[in-house]
Amino acid sequence: QVQLVESGGGLAQPGESLILSCAASGSIFSIHSMAWYRQAPGKQRELVAAIRSDGAHYADPVKGRFTIRDNAKNTVDLQMNSLKPEDTAVYYCNVVSQPGPTARYVEAWGQGTLVTISS
C-alpha cells in the first residue's frame, strides 16, 4: 500500500502565496505520476497540476500561477502564487505508482488539505 501525507494549505488573502507538500511512502518501486487535484464546494474534483515523465501539466485556470515540483524522495510540492478566491477548495495529492517492476499500477489519494482564499 501507498500512503500520502499532505501538508500546507490554510487561509491566505488574494494575491498571496501558499505551498502544498505531499510525501508518498509504502510499497513504491517507481512512480508514474504525481498530481494535485482540487474540489471546491458544490463542484467536481478537478485536476490542477500533474508531473510525469514528459513534464509538468497545468489546468488552464492555474497556468502561470502554480508550479508543481517533484522534489525526489517521493515528494511533490505545489507552489501557488497570486492566489484568487476561486482557488478556494480542498486540495488532494494523487500518486500513481508501481510496487514492483512488473506489478500493476496503484493509485493513491491524500486525505485532502483545505485552502481558503479570502480577504
C-alpha atoms as one frame of an Amber mdcrd trajectory, in Angstrom:
protein
   0.000   0.000   0.000   0.950   3.599  -0.559   0.358   6.324   1.995   0.266
  10.016   1.166   0.755  12.726   3.750  -0.139  16.262   2.765   0.880  19.459
   4.464   0.446  23.152   3.869  -2.722  24.927   2.941  -4.750  27.138   5.209
  -6.024  30.674   4.894  -4.471  33.305   2.646  -5.513  36.625   1.176  -5.934
  37.219  -2.552  -2.575  37.744  -4.199  -0.666  35.821  -1.570   1.177  32.522
  -1.938   0.937  29.096  -0.349   2.855  25.865  -0.724   1.337  22.409  -0.509
   3.549  19.385   0.043   2.860  15.687  -0.353   5.073  12.817   0.753   4.477
   9.289  -0.506   5.613   6.218   1.374   4.999   2.498   1.412   5.351  -0.073
  -1.341   6.802   2.094  -4.090   9.165   0.748  -6.734   8.586   3.524  -9.235
   6.264   6.480  -9.619   4.371   7.064 -12.848   2.858  10.407 -11.953   2.273
  12.798  -9.098  -0.533  15.293  -9.212  -2.700  17.729  -7.313  -6.454  17.861
  -7.667  -8.933  20.162  -6.006 -12.590  20.136  -5.178 -14.486  23.318  -4.469
 -17.816  23.276  -2.613 -20.547  22.005  -4.871 -18.161  21.179  -7.687 -16.494
  18.081  -9.038 -12.904  17.241  -8.286 -10.628  18.626 -10.976  -7.004  18.207
 -11.945  -4.850  21.194 -11.022  -1.360  20.084 -11.981   0.493  16.877 -12.709
   4.066  15.863 -13.255   5.030  12.846 -15.298   7.991  11.661 -17.326   7.003
  14.060 -20.109   7.000  17.056 -17.803   4.550  19.214 -15.895   0.981  19.874
 -16.948  -1.397  22.509 -15.637  -5.069  23.266 -15.783  -5.790  26.499 -17.622
  -7.046  28.413 -14.543  -3.703  27.988 -12.753  -1.222  28.284 -15.614   1.395
  30.883 -14.858   0.458  30.996 -11.166   1.019  27.468  -9.862   4.155  25.357
 -10.130   4.348  21.641  -9.408   7.736  20.319  -8.339   8.991  16.782  -7.977
  11.442  17.018  -5.104  12.594  13.396  -5.451  12.405  11.107  -2.421   8.782
  10.605  -3.458   7.655  14.113  -2.553   5.839  16.693  -4.609   5.112  20.348
  -3.915   2.554  22.723  -5.350   3.701  26.332  -5.227   0.634  28.534  -5.514
   1.178  32.215  -6.280  -1.196  35.082  -6.967  -3.980  33.208  -5.258  -7.580
  34.081  -6.055 -10.807  33.464  -4.152 -11.769  30.938  -6.822  -8.771  28.841
  -5.798 -10.593  28.040  -2.574 -11.002  24.284  -2.402  -9.848  21.100  -0.758
  -6.640  20.060  -2.480  -5.764  16.389  -2.870  -2.462  14.774  -3.687  -2.587
  11.871  -6.148   0.188   9.395  -6.899   0.231   6.566  -9.423   2.991   4.091
  -8.723   4.166   0.511  -9.062   5.056  -1.656  -6.061   7.333  -3.771  -8.241
   8.874  -3.768 -11.742   6.123  -5.899 -13.247   3.298  -5.022 -10.885   0.135
  -3.222 -11.837  -0.105   0.495 -11.254  -1.644   1.591  -7.987  -3.387   4.911
  -7.417  -3.325   6.606  -4.029  -5.026   9.725  -2.706  -4.152  12.005   0.150
  -6.654  12.986   2.784  -7.033  16.492   1.387  -5.997  19.867   2.709  -8.206
  22.933   2.747  -7.093  26.112   1.018  -9.194  29.202   1.667  -8.530  32.450
  -0.156 -10.374  35.358   1.354  -9.802  38.944   2.325
